[in-house]
């Protein structure tokens, strides 16, 4: 059983695990492992960009859990031109038609502030889908001002590492963001969360959702390999890829459940439950 989502929010008393995926295989592994939702991207080496229509359609057809589609026209910063903004608009329309449950996006201006006007326009375009403002938030000049701006944009969820490289490093800041949000928006912790630190991050921050990668290198099935040619910036990447493994998702869930459950009454230390699939 997975957590029930209403406009992108979990029902009270549950910890939801969202897994970032870039393939059908990873999406299926995440679902089998007990994830409550997947974030679908392409090009994870760039931090994730908008996936193709074919990938969205096939993942949606194969999995029953929620599918959040990344809306990011390119890698790099989050200050977009008029043309790039129009691409984002069109990608949102396409994601809606292809059955996405929500979209994931973020826009900043050149001064490092949330571009509230254009973010609000995309949020309204995406309705009735839920909207997550992604870790562009962590690149903002002032995360607490950015929190108010994201709330004002109408977004349903905020993904953050607390303005630090990883959620572990930003745990105190995430806790302050959760407190400052006052329930106006779901705050989801992400970046560097794994089986070893997930329970501690949940306990220390009070978040009800966590975002994880859990990708493992998988070797290519190619028997012939040309050592003289590389198609990308990183030599040898043609012969390996990153894929989510079901057992890693299961391990993460067990770690969170084992650390948070109070064995005397069956509830978690936070008064939340992490339901088994």
C-alpha positions in Angstrom: 0.0 0.0 0.0 1.3 3.5 -0.8 0.6 6.8 0.7 -2.6 8.5 -0.5 -2.0 11.8 -2.2 -4.5 14.7 -2.4 -3.3 17.6 -4.6 0.2 16.3 -4.0 0.0 16.1 -0.2 0.2 12.9 1.9 -2.5 12.1 4.3 -1.5 12.9 7.9 0.6 10.3 9.7 2.6 9.0 6.8 6.2 9.3 5.4 6.2 9.3 1.7 9.3 8.4 -0.3 9.7 9.9 -3.8 12.3 8.4 -6.0 14.0 10.3 -8.9 14.1 8.1 -12.0 15.0 8.5 -15.7 13.8 5.2 -17.1 10.9 2.8 -17.2 13.2 0.2 -15.4 14.0 2.6 -12.6 10.3 3.6 -12.2 9.2 0.0 -11.9 12.0 -0.8 -9.4 11.0 2.2 -7.3 7.3 1.1 -7.3 8.2 -2.5 -6.4 10.4 -1.3 -3.6 7.6 0.7 -2.0 8.0 4.3 -3.3 4.9 6.4 -3.0 5.8 8.5 -6.0 8.4 9.0 -8.7 9.9 12.1 -10.2 10.5 11.5 -13.9 13.5 13.3 -15.5 16.1 12.9 -18.2 19.8 13.7 -18.0 20.4 13.2 -14.3 24.1 14.2 -14.8 22.7 17.8 -15.3 20.5 17.4 -12.2 17.5 16.4 -14.4 15.8 18.0 -17.4 12.4 17.5 -19.0 11.8 13.9 -20.1 10.6 13.0 -23.6 6.9 12.5 -24.4 7.6 8.8 -25.1 9.2 8.3 -21.7 6.3 10.0 -19.9 3.7 8.0 -21.7 5.3 4.6 -21.1 6.1 5.2 -17.4 2.6 6.4 -16.8 1.3 3.2 -18.5 3.5 0.9 -16.5 3.3 2.3 -12.9 0.4 3.0 -10.6 2.2 5.3 -8.2 2.2 9.1 -8.7 4.3 10.4 -11.5 5.8 13.9 -11.2 7.3 15.2 -14.4 10.4 17.5 -14.4 9.8 20.7 -16.3 13.3 22.1 -17.0 14.3 23.1 -20.5 18.0 22.8 -20.0 20.8 22.2 -17.5 22.6 25.1 -15.8 21.0 27.9 -13.9 17.3 28.6 -13.4 17.1 32.1 -15.0 15.2 31.4 -18.2 14.7 33.4 -21.4 11.3 34.1 -22.9 11.8 31.2 -25.4 12.8 28.8 -22.6 9.8 29.8 -20.6 7.6 29.1 -23.6 9.2 25.6 -23.8 8.3 25.1 -20.1 4.7 26.1 -20.8 4.4 23.6 -23.7 6.1 20.8 -21.7 3.5 21.3 -19.0 0.6 21.0 -21.5 2.2 17.8 -22.9 2.7 16.3 -19.4 -1.0 16.9 -18.6 -2.1 15.2 -21.8 0.2 12.2 -21.1 -1.3 11.5 -17.7 1.2 13.0 -15.3 0.0 13.5 -11.7 2.1 16.6 -11.2 5.0 18.7 -12.5 8.3 19.8 -10.9 9.7 23.2 -11.8 11.6 26.3 -10.5 12.4 29.7 -11.8 14.7 32.4 -10.4 15.6 35.9 -11.5 19.1 37.1 -12.0 19.3 38.4 -8.4 18.6 35.0 -7.0 15.0 35.6 -6.1 12.0 33.4 -7.0 10.4 34.7 -10.2 6.9 34.7 -8.6 5.0 36.0 -11.5 6.2 33.4 -14.0 6.1 30.6 -11.4 2.5 31.5 -10.7 1.7 31.4 -14.4 3.1 27.9 -14.7 1.3 26.7 -11.5 -2.0 28.0 -12.9 -1.3 26.4 -16.3 -0.6 23.0 -14.6 -3.8 22.8 -12.7 -5.4 20.5 -11.7 -2.0 18.8 -11.4 0.0 19.4 -8.2 3.2 21.4 -8.5 6.5 21.0 -6.8 9.0 23.9 -6.7 12.4 22.0 -6.9 15.9 22.7 -5.6 16.2 26.0 -7.5 15.0 27.0 -4.1 18.4 26.1 -2.7 20.1 28.4 -5.1 18.1 31.4 -4.0 19.8 34.4 -2.3 17.6 34.1 0.8 15.8 30.8 1.4 13.3 32.2 3.8 12.3 35.0 1.5 12.1 32.4 -1.2 9.8 30.3 0.9 7.3 33.1 1.1 7.5 33.6 -2.6 7.0 29.9 -3.4 4.0 29.9 -1.1 2.7 33.0 -2.8 3.1 31.3 -6.2 0.5 28.6 -5.3 2.9 25.7 -5.5 1.9 22.6 -3.4 5.3 21.3 -2.5 8.8 22.5 -1.9 11.9 20.3 -2.4 14.9 21.5 -0.5 18.3 20.5 1.0 18.1 23.6 3.3 20.3 25.6 1.0 23.3 23.2 1.4 24.8 20.5 -0.8 23.0 17.7 1.0 20.0 17.4 3.3 22.3 16.1 6.1 24.3 19.3 5.9 21.2 21.4 5.7 19.1 19.6 8.3 18.8 22.6 10.7 17.8 24.9 7.9 15.2 22.4 6.6 13.7 22.2 10.1 13.5 26.0 10.2 11.9 26.0 6.7 9.3 23.4 7.9 8.5 25.6 10.9 8.3 28.8 8.9 6.0 27.1 6.3 3.4 26.6 9.0 1.6 24.0 7.0 1.0 26.3 4.0 3.1 24.0 1.7 4.5 20.5 1.9 8.3 20.6 2.6 10.1 17.6 1.1 13.7 17.0 2.1 16.1 15.9 -0.7 19.7 15.5 -1.8 22.0 12.8 -0.5 19.4 10.9 1.5 20.0 7.2 1.8 19.4 4.2 4.0 21.9 5.4 6.6 20.7 8.9 7.2 17.0 9.0 6.1 15.5 8.3 9.5 17.7 10.9 11.3 16.8 13.6 8.7 13.0 12.9 9.1 13.3 13.0 12.9 15.3 16.2 13.0 13.3 18.2 10.4 9.8 17.0 10.8 9.3 16.5 7.1 6.6 14.0 5.9 8.2 13.4 2.5 11.7 12.6 1.3 13.2 12.7 -2.2 15.9 10.2 -3.0 18.0 9.1 -6.0 19.4 5.7 -5.0 20.9 5.2 -8.5 23.5 2.5 -9.0 25.9 2.1 -11.9 24.8 -0.7 -14.3 27.2 -2.0 -16.9 26.2 -1.9 -20.6 25.3 -5.2 -22.3 27.6 -4.2 -25.2 30.3 -6.8 -25.8 32.0 -4.7 -28.5 33.3 -1.4 -27.1 35.3 1.2 -29.1 37.9 2.8 -26.7 38.7 5.5 -29.2 35.3 7.3 -29.2 33.3 9.0 -26.5 29.9 10.5 -27.3 29.7 12.6 -24.2 31.9 14.8 -21.9 32.7 11.9 -19.6 34.7 9.1 -21.3 33.2 5.6 -20.9 29.7 6.7 -20.0 28.4 5.0 -23.2 29.0 1.6 -21.5 27.3 2.2 -18.1 24.1 3.8 -16.9 22.6 4.7 -13.5 19.5 2.7 -12.5 17.4 2.4 -9.3 17.4 -1.0 -7.7 14.3 -2.4 -6.0 16.3 -3.7 -3.0 17.7 -0.2 -2.3 14.3 1.3 -2.1 13.2 -1.6 0.2 16.3 -1.0 2.4 15.6 2.7 2.7 12.0 2.1 3.7 13.0 -0.5 6.3 15.6 1.9 7.7 13.1 4.7 8.1 10.5 2.3 9.6 12.9 0.6 12.0 14.3 3.8 13.4 11.0 5.7 13.7 8.6 3.0 14.9 7.8 2.9 18.6 7.6 -0.8 19.4 5.4 -0.2 22.4 2.4 1.2 20.5 3.3 0.6 16.9 3.3 4.3 16.1 6.4 6.3 15.1 8.3 8.6 17.3 6.9 11.4 15.3 3.3 10.1 15.4 3.6 9.2 11.7 3.5 5.9 9.9 5.6 4.5 7.1 3.3 2.0 5.4 4.6 -1.1 3.8 3.8 -1.7 0.1 
